Amino acid sequence: MNIEEKVYNFKTKNREGFTQSEIETLLKDFPGIKMKKFNQQLNGITVMEIDNEIIIYHIDILHALMSYLGDPNSNNLTWD
């Protein structure tokens, strides 16, 4: 399963996107990921709130992962 399939097929409580605990669960499949750098990629994104929880859209998680992992097909900046 590729990264896109993993993100979009991940069971989330809200169809709109991920809660923080769901992101943490997803990232367990990527051992060694540095949360500080991953979270830096999410700076400036648009989020929503449902039931007092911040929801991060699937596409933003996908882009952050692709950028963090250095995917050459990502349109985002890659890590130094």
Summary of the structure (lengths in Angstrom):
residues: 80
radius of gyration: 12.0
end to end distance: 26.5
largest distance: 36.6
contacts: 183
relative contact order: 0.20
helix: 41%
strand: 15%
